[in-house]
Amino acid sequence: MRSPSPRKLRHGRSLAPEHHSGSAQCGRERGPLGLEAQSDMQAGAEGGFFLRRRSRSADTVRLRKRKSALYSAAPGVGGERGPELFGENIYLVLFTITLRVLNCFLVQTSFVPDEYWQSLEVAHHMVFNYGYLTWEWAEGLRGYSYPLLFATIYRVLQLLAKDDVQLLIWIPRLVQAVLSALADVKLYSLVRHLDNAETAKWVYLCQLCSWFTWYCCTRTLTNTMETVLTIFALFYYPMEGSKTRSSCKYLTLVALAFIIRPTAVIPWIPLVLRHFWQEQKKVDLVLYSYIPVGLVTLGISLIIDRVFFGEWILVQLKFLKFNVLQNLGTFYGSHPWHWYLTQGLPVILGTHLPFFIHGCIQAPKRYRILLVVVVWTVLVYSTLSHKEFRFIYPVLPFCMVFCGYSLKQLKTWKKSAITFLLLSNLLPALYMGLIHQRGSLDVMIHMQQLCNNSSNQSWASVFVMMPCHSTPFYSHVHCPLPMRFLRCPPDLTEKESYLDEADIFYSNPLKWLNEEFCNGTLPTHLVFFSVLEQEISSFLVLNGYERTTTVFHTHMPQGRIGSHIYVYTRRVK
């Protein structure tokens, strides 16, 4: 590794002034100049007999301090840090992992269909050769890179003959929980290196007690993995004062996030542009970092998708074209432009919001780029008609940095503020994780029971008459039980009067059922929300169905979603 020519100082010591921007070439990053080194250089440059004598005496003291540090344990801020794991105190890491594992088991509700249909269901199809692939996979809008992680887990369980349905459900979530825990630790490490352990402690607290992070961080969503990779990448990003900068590492992690979810590049646009603007060796940055990292990661993605699609396909381009350029995501709902500002961001921040605002005012200038990222991301997503809370989840850790800085700055009422944050986030975290929308998962337990007896599989069949993708599918049953649901692919032909199967069904459920099964074989089990029962009661009575199971779903029913889920079973004559 080439270094600049040293400046000679007294006593034969030399110091090499290092350059502060991130290195342009992978593996050649150097940290900022230490405070001791800077003071030595200043002392060596001063003139005068008495000033020189004082400089020598000070140098001697500093040399003794360095010598004692060599033989002591790794120092922390304010004392020794003890044994380390993953670059931090081992007890901090183990505590964080334990908390996120507990977090995983205390989230027993469904959030959005993608946490099953775009990850676990695909992985199940990859390994066990049955499962349902939604229209996105037929159109090549999704890549296999993220499901491959869970497919690997499934394959190992299959080889060990341990592919029990409960293991297939929980192990992927536990893996995601551990990855999120490590990301929490990296966020703490980042702030500790940028600022100090005191600030890092409060940021860490804000991150752990965030109700939305608790709700999302153990789910098998691409947004969750995007958030994890974003935190890891930020740890290596060459921010002002960073001691962990690495252009190669952070760009690789950003590229991986882009492969998993192409819109992950949105928060990184201002960060990458800032890095490029401040980099002195711009050509080297492009030739030795941007191009190699981009080609390698994109090449790996192309090969993975070639293996499973059976053809060469660039899913990231198709994804951006569909969701951004054509804006066809509006088929699944649209919101006003200000939704993220008035609802999205305030909801996911919750009671952290006043601390976030206070932190934005109080934080030093070096954190300003993080605020730019939050504002930029929210504004870009606001231009898209289809909006969801999870889309801006990756910028929530950025917000936690400002919340933590706010807590650090509080001189009075600090204990009251901490108590308020903990209690006000605990209640929604437990309610959303244990109660709200839990029926979608609980009803699958009853479907699993149909697979426990081999004789049931030969005659049983299930029809889920709910808004499409309301429940998981084969990944939560793990047997080739005949199952069907109401499909809802978007209109790719741009017909003005287009209606999907679910829309047609809900326009007149009784008529649809009578026409669909007039000459066909009736399913043995019907699954639907309670709001539908009265409307199709005549069909149920006429065909010998009776309610066998009632499952609670939510206290806040709306539209096609009822408070309970019913399972009706047809009597065998």
Protein Blocks (a to p, Z undefined) as FASTA:
>chain_A
ZZddddddehhiacddddfbdcfbghiaccdddfklmmmmmmmmpgcjklmmmmmmmmmm
mmmmmmmmmmmccddehiaebjaeehiafklmmmmmmmmmmmmmmpccdfbfklmmmmmm
mmmmmmnopacddfklmnopacfklmmmmmmmmmmmmmnopacfklmmmmmmmmmmmmmm
mmmmmmmmmmmmmmmmklmmmmmmmmmmpmklmmmmmpccfklmmmmmmmmmmmmpcceh
iakbcfklmmmmmmmmmmmmmmlmmmmmmmmmmmmmmpmblmlmmmmmmmmmmmmmmmmm
mmmmmmmnopacdfklmmmmmmmmnopmmmnopcdfklmmmmmmmmmnmmmlmmmmmmmm
mpcfklmmmmmmmmmmmmmmmmpmbdcfklmmmmmmmmmmmmmmmmmmpmghklmmmmmm
mmmmmmmmmmmmmmnoplmmmmmmmmmmmmmpmklmmmgccdddbdehkbccfklnopab
dcdddddddcfkopakbccfklmmmmommlmmmmmmmmmccdfbdcddfklmmmmmmmmm
mnopacfbdcdfbfcdghjbcfbdcddddddZZ
